[in-house]
Structures are given as C-alpha cells and as structure tokens.
Amino acid sequence: MDDSPFTDLDRPPLSQAALTRALVRPGGLWSDIAVVDRTGSTNADLAQAARDGAREGAVVIAEAQSAGRGRLGRVWSAPPRSGLTFSVLLRPEVSPAKQGWLPLLVGLAAASAVRRVAEIEARLKWPNDLLVGERKLAGILAERIDSAVVVGVGLNVSLRADELPVETATSLAVENAVCADRDPLVRAVLREIETHYREWSQADGDADACGLRAAYLGLSATVGREVRVELPGERVLTGLATGVDGEGHLLVESQGSVHTLGAGDVVHVRPHVP
Ligand SMILES: O=C(O)CCCC[C@@H]1SC[C@@H]2NC(=O)N[C@@H]21
C-alpha cells in the first residue's frame, strides 16, 4: 500500500490520451505514447521494443518503476507519480560517432524545458545530469540497442526533501519551482527533444551547424571548471574542463595534455579562475 501522506489530488496521474492528442501528429517525431502504472524500467521496456522492431518515436512513461536504471550501473528510484520517469526510442541516421551528442541533446532539452516551465536555473553537468546549484535534479541514461538508441529521463518533480534518494539530490518542489506539475513538464521536455533532434538530424549530426554545441555550452556547469573525473577502470583524472568535441566527448586539460573523455563521472572541484 502507498503510505505517502500525499493524496491522489496532490500527485495526479498522467493521461495517455491527453498526451497523445497533444504530442502525436502526422510528420512529427512521436509515434506512440504509452503511460503505464508500473514497470521495472522504461529503458528496459523500450530496449525490448527496439529489438522487436518498434518504430522511432515510441515513448513509455511510467508512474512508478521497480528497477529504474541509472548511469554506470546505478539505480534510479522515486516514489510513485513524484517525478517524470520516461524513455524514448530513437533511430538516428547520423554516423555512430556523432551520435555521442544524443544524450547531451536530451539533457539540453530537459534543462531548457525546466528553465521555461518551472523557472528553475537548471544547468548541465557533463554529460547530462541536470543540476540546480550542485544538487542533482534529473539524470539521463542512453542505451544503444543495435542501430537504435533508447534515452531515459528521470526528473525529480514533487519529491519532498525527506523523499530524496540521496543528500546531493533535489526536486522542483524542494527548489520552490513555480510549476511542479508533471503534465506541462513532460509535454515541454518531449517538444524540446523533438525540436533539437530534428535540427540535429537535418544537420547530419553536426553539433555546430545546428547550434547544439553553443546551446549546450551555454547551460554547461562543467566546461570552464576544475574537475575530477572518475573514469572506467577506477582511474581518476583531475584538470580543467575546456570543451566538448564533435562527438560529445569532454575535453580535459591536465598537466599540459588534453584528454578526450567518452565516459566517466564528473565531480566539480571548484570554479575555474582564469
Ligand atoms: O542519472 C542517471 O544515472 C540516469 C538516470 C536515468 C533514470 C531514468 S528513469 C526513466 C528511465 N528508465 C530507467 O530505467 N532509467 C531511466
């Protein structure tokens, strides 16, 4: 039984019919929107759908997940209906190397939507964590399934401080956002993804030609900062984050060399003082 002090009125369900009417249109990206009460992981669901040949633009939104997956083998958890937990299925036609920008594109879309709808100054920790100050508001997990990519978004919306999974997390409610209502937020995030994805696809994945790199850097909390990056294989690199390359890799200058990082966990050490 759900023992949350919130009533259903405080945390209303999302309507599959209303979201479909608002977002699925001829020639548009979104082809099918499913809202499910509960599942293990929306990323796992769409990964299976991708293997079964599902079309680009499928979206699965869960009111609750029992086995939400995070980056680097972590878990993602949130009380039912307290956040946005959804995944999208994309079948990009740009070269695999440039697809490294896709998770960053979705992060930018989510941050832009949060800034516009909730009026919260979300910024991006590379590759795609949404931060408010140094606290994590949202995380994004991209997984390649053959030639498809499933991108999952977990965004903390109405969680109270005592419901946050870790001390370093936050939610729109905790940040006193002007809007902590999931329906306008999910619409805005999906519309932003659609716009950025269309522009990026039309530019054949060139993050400069479509303005993606400039927009991303404009919201980056990482570039220009001293960072410590925990790399796969328990290696650690400390240096100055100087940019993001054409494949979405983070560039870190350390002891006179520039390192190009494709994966890793960034810790912001302190602001960069030139
Ligand atoms: O910050 C991270 O580590 C990424 C978290 C991604 C969580 C979302 S919730 C919806 C989708 N389904 C999952 O199992 N994970 C992603």
The ligand as an ORCA input file, in Angstrom:
! r2SCAN-3c Opt
* xyz 0 1
  O      21.483      9.850    -13.607
  C      21.446      8.696    -14.021
  O      22.193      7.833    -13.558
  C      20.466      8.343    -15.092
  C      19.106      8.085    -14.528
  C      18.078      7.742    -15.588
  C      16.781      7.331    -14.970
  C      15.681      7.162    -15.986
  S      14.105      6.974    -15.219
  C      13.410      6.547    -16.760
  C      14.407      5.676    -17.480
  N      14.237      4.280    -17.129
  C      15.268      3.805    -16.445
  O      15.364      2.643    -16.007
  N      16.194      4.748    -16.279
  C      15.813      5.979    -16.931
*
